[in-house]
Amino acid sequence: MLSSVAERVYWLGRYLERVESSARLLKVYSAMLFDLPRGTSLDWSTLIDIVGGNDIYDKKYQSYDEKQVVKFLLVDTDYPNSIFNSLIMARENARTTREVIPSETWEQVNAIYHVLKDNLNPRMGRAARYQLLEEIITDSQRIEGLFVSSMSHNKAYSFIELGRKLERADMTSRLVDVGSINLLPEFSSKSQERVSLEPYENIVWMNVLRCLGAFQAYRQQVQNRVSGRKVVRFLLQDEEFPRSIGFCLSELVFHLEKLPNNDDVIRAVARVKRISIDAKVDSLVEKGLLEFIDELQISIADIHEEITRIWFNSEIRQEEAA
């Protein structure tokens, strides 16, 4: 396989997962609006903090109200990681790698692009937005199923899965942030008008689980009521649930072992695994997860840097990824 093709299918996996995970990120906030008592406010700037889009956002918008934040994350063409821009990039990578991916996946990626393009309505209400996010998530899962069932599990597939699982681990950590960031005392000073969500902790964490499709798996595994500590431990360390960070890291190693020159990347994955598995969740939740999540996300980014250095840099021989 040419390194250029390997890079494109890797980014195809990342962008497809980013579309779905970003939809889930928006959905968890939208769901809390329905579930929290009337009159409870949400600080929408939290979502911009989580995705790290503050610099771009502040240049375009004057306030962090719901409609502007949703527009920015969903359809803003000036924000590279908006759902619409991520879908554009996924579609382009699918188009240019049609010789190595199933034709059905290209057709499905193209279809979901047109669905979103046809629904670019900044005045969209909450119910319509929730439905659109549901459709994006469902179509994304359909695409993943096509890869699993219709594509040879060769090196191209492994690069797609590297992109997917790395992006998924990163975004799961960001969804943990959605649950934790609203409950931390450090954020109570961001807005004097903000209503604390601490009395509704279980509602927040239940929505985090539901938006990862994890609620039933959590209840089966933990067999206890929903609590922040147990949810964080489940999403960080569980080895069986497909969207837990522990599971994603194990899948990365599985696919890396099928590729050449993998030692440095496997070591980078092992470092992230030590951070997540060795985490003292009770004390972290007690004092706040922000620094820990930052360290985890930086270490996940290091895995990407190693993948890029080894397989995608220019001046590598054309069949290095074979």
Steps between C-alpha positions, in 0.01 A plus 500: 500500500628847415560722803275767345210253482568383856485861618174571320320194639637577848351849478181358353466298821581801717259737327215249497546439871528875562166556326328242718674598824438871447133422441501306827669793677226737386236243576608458862446871559173505309377199697579671830281793396205259483586313822601775741231689695349801330698816567835321537759666278791348312823678422539442127854638503596168661467327161736749336750446783483124451564504123766769533335735251506818711733705277295444185170538683592830666590657165150436362255508790429745778341266752474132592128454458353168396420577135841646422693217667289237322547675166876515557535132587249368248529697177753786529722479191771713666550245778704206360357249748133584461287198415438632150869567428599162643244338273637689199848366577369146560318513166812617317715227654236240416479628142877476449528151650205334330734236359573361848171550688162335430291696250207495746700701753574774247132515408399523867757771579377698200139455612558623854688801360196599294265445795696747709550743213126505434430574867739791553247716678638735769146552631446129564306432819611265775276212398609518135863529605470198726348300215778605261768399752326164543503450123869588475586253777289222346647551152852506647438167670371360172824604330707335771296181455571504127874519565485210746285273284588597142873583502791259511672537837831588337751779562267765357234389747755514782586861415128589496462339841807680636335828402163401641621363833744785562232760430250305709732487802557874476132581468399266781735697723329819385158358581629414848586869517136588426398314812780615725549859391152609610551358847839652577524795740764667282234575239248657732674835460476508120154648508325661795166410347582134462289248691704218655423159357636312802154406635431331167825303475332170420301656214820640348688169521202300370496720191873453449446124508198512270676712242777241486242223475646381829214518749389136476858367489587710805203370698583141407864542594475720809159382626459814703347842474667753274771702671779718364782290640365173361421652160849650469660169601283313248577735212872514577582145594239251378655255252176373347284802410587623146504870587701478820854634475641170627328307220611750233862476610491120486355519149779737396760245607313222317513691170849638554635147532392440139717786371879530459728731700243517780720498813497875572124531451429201723717658771301824465176305543643324805573838661137608456380167635709543815352846554141375471537163677708640789265794554373533857150589393355575844763761585496643147125557506529648847754764402401541134575323174620793292875453534469122463286528185746751355790260560302214351413696186859616450617138524234391251624774264852356537374172352381691194838674471678165504266355236560803279877491548535132421254447216384830350798737488634605163823341377398156618523219250179448308422157642598562861145439615474169313 
